Amino acid sequence: MKIENLLKQRTLDSTINVKNSIVMAPMTTFSANPDGTVSVAELSYYKARSKGVGIVITAATNVQKSGKGFPGQFAAYNNSFLPSLKKLSQTIKGEGALAILQIFHGGRMAIPAEIPGGQTISASAIAAEREGAMTPHEMTEAEIQDTINAFGETTKLAIAAGFDGVEIHGANTYLLQQFFSPHSNRRDDMWGGSLEKRMNFPLAVIAQVKKVVKEDGIKNFIVGYRFSPEELENPGITLDDTLSFIDVLSNQGLSYLHSSISNFWQSSIRNASSTNPIICSMLDKIHDRVPFIGVGSIHTPEDAIKALNSGATFISLGRELIMEPDWVSKVQTGDFSKIRTTLNKTQRKSLDIPEPLWNTIINTPGWFPMSK
């Protein structure tokens, strides 16, 4: 097993050094302060997990107040959040990792109680997502432009706060995916209809973020994009849709692409007759044009090395880093047998897991493997 493959330095955008291939995946913490600022508990959580990894991608932060997707989400929709964001970037970078702020809008997945009138927005007035919520209203042209600009404004905040980059969250059924999906986008204007037109909103967000970075003049600022390859709904996003989108994304001058799937080696969730891992199709389509971050049920060093051997540039660890903040250091020292792959109900404080996140883990059967 070639551990050195996990630990050797990599680069992004030709000039940005990343000390190894391990990325902390963006994961909801449910633990911000009531005013939307980053809590002390979150800072402690990130500090513990930033040691050793090459990159930390934060939990998603909303670019507009109406975009808050879950309780306890920290915000980044105006300058009042700048001090909070600075503390977060400094905490991560202080442990030697690159700090990337994940930016998003919840769309129809947003919390209605956080929105005046209680009605969420989406590409089309299709399918209220939360129980008891009103059907979202179809975004107007003005709302679309405001939201695109909001992604740019939050990017400015990320730059001012000292982050090394942003990840545009186009996955997990949030707003950007809602525009790309034929399930939630039934428009017949430039923002929907054909596959190509369903790409227009996420591509406009990418262009606005890159424009802000260029105008700021900052050098070596990372811009990544995360996507979900398929949807179960009919109509819904197919793997062929995503491969076409990946082909376009690979030519946008992005720093990396990042998939969102539950198992790195999973086959199609739409086509049961296909047993080939979809990761192979995605990497073939990228064809080395842009670095790729792979994710999904990677726990041991053996899992990570096998995933890297697929052709992925980086490996993103999510639940594993919650269970084992010292994953990288234990790999470095060869202490593989000491790497935790389960959670014990007595470990919350020793693992620096914020209480709201811990309560969610404990109350969600099957989310994490538990030990006695």
MORA-V999389 format. One record per residue. RES is the residue in one letter. D_LAST is the distance of its C-alpha to the last C-alpha in whole Angstrom. Layout:
((RES;D_LAST) (RES;D_LAST))
This chain:
((M;31) (K;33) (I;31) (E;34) (N;34) (L;31) (L;32) (K;36) (Q;38) (R;39) (T;41) (L;42) (D;45) (S;47) (T;46) (I;43) (N;41) (V;37) (K;35) (N;33) (S;32) (I;29) (V;29) (M;26) (A;26) (P;27) (M;25) (T;25) (T;24) (F;25) (S;26) (A;29) (N;32) (P;33) (D;37) (G;35) (T;35) (V;32) (S;30) (V;29) (A;25) (E;26) (L;28) (S;25) (Y;23) (Y;26) (K;27) (A;23) (R;24) (S;27) (K;27) (G;28) (V;28) (G;32) (I;32) (V;30) (I;31) (T;30) (A;29) (A;32) (T;34) (N;37) (V;41) (Q;42) (K;41) (S;41) (G;39) (K;35) (G;33) (F;30) (P;29) (G;29) (Q;30) (F;33) (A;36) (A;39) (Y;42) (N;44) (N;45) (S;44) (F;40) (L;42) (P;41) (S;37) (L;37) (K;39) (K;36) (L;33) (S;35) (Q;36) (T;32) (I;32) (K;35) (G;34) (E;32) (G;34) (A;33) (L;35) (A;34) (I;35) (L;35) (Q;34) (I;37) (F;37) (H;38) (G;36) (G;39) (R;39) (M;35) (A;36) (I;35) (P;38) (A;38) (E;39) (I;42) (P;45) (G;46) (G;43) (Q;44) (T;42) (I;44) (S;44) (A;46) (S;47) (A;47) (I;44) (A;41) (A;39) (E;36) (R;34) (E;34) (G;38) (A;39) (M;42) (T;43) (P;44) (H;47) (E;49) (M;49) (T;53) (E;54) (A;54) (E;50) (I;50) (Q;52) (D;50) (T;47) (I;48) (N;49) (A;46) (F;44) (G;47) (E;47) (T;43) (T;44) (K;46) (L;44) (A;41) (I;44) (A;45) (A;41) (G;41) (F;39) (D;40) (G;40) (V;39) (E;37) (I;38) (H;36) (G;37) (A;34) (N;32) (T;35) (Y;36) (L;40) (L;41) (Q;39) (Q;41) (F;44) (F;43) (S;42) (P;45) (H;42) (S;43) (N;46) (R;49) (R;51) (D;55) (D;56) (M;55) (W;51) (G;51) (G;52) (S;52) (L;49) (E;51) (K;51) (R;48) (M;47) (N;50) (F;47) (P;45) (L;47) (A;49) (V;46) (I;46) (A;49) (Q;49) (V;46) (K;48) (K;52) (V;50) (V;49) (K;52) (E;54) (D;52) (G;53) (I;50) (K;49) (N;46) (F;44) (I;41) (V;42) (G;39) (Y;38) (R;35) (F;36) (S;34) (P;36) (E;36) (E;36) (L;35) (E;38) (N;42) (P;43) (G;41) (I;40) (T;41) (L;40) (D;44) (D;44) (T;41) (L;43) (S;46) (F;45) (I;43) (D;47) (V;48) (L;45) (S;45) (N;49) (Q;48) (G;48) (L;44) (S;42) (Y;39) (L;38) (H;34) (S;33) (S;30) (I;28) (S;25) (N;25) (F;28) (W;29) (Q;29) (S;33) (S;35) (I;33) (R;36) (N;38) (A;36) (S;39) (S;38) (T;35) (N;36) (P;34) (I;35) (I;35) (C;37) (S;40) (M;39) (L;40) (D;43) (K;44) (I;43) (H;45) (D;44) (R;46) (V;43) (P;40) (F;37) (I;33) (G;31) (V;27) (G;25) (S;21) (I;22) (H;19) (T;20) (P;24) (E;25) (D;24) (A;26) (I;29) (K;30) (A;30) (L;32) (N;34) (S;35) (G;37) (A;35) (T;36) (F;33) (I;29) (S;27) (L;23) (G;22) (R;18) (E;18) (L;19) (I;17) (M;14) (E;16) (P;20) (D;21) (W;21) (V;25) (S;25) (K;22) (V;25) (Q;28) (T;27) (G;25) (D;22) (F;21) (S;18) (K;16) (I;16) (R;13) (T;13) (T;9) (L;8) (N;6) (K;7) (T;9) (Q;11) (R;14) (K;16) (S;16) (L;16) (D;19) (I;18) (P;20) (E;19) (P;21) (L;19) (W;16) (N;17) (T;18) (I;15) (I;13) (N;16) (T;16) (P;14) (G;15) (W;16) (F;13) (P;10) (M;7) (S;4) (K;0))
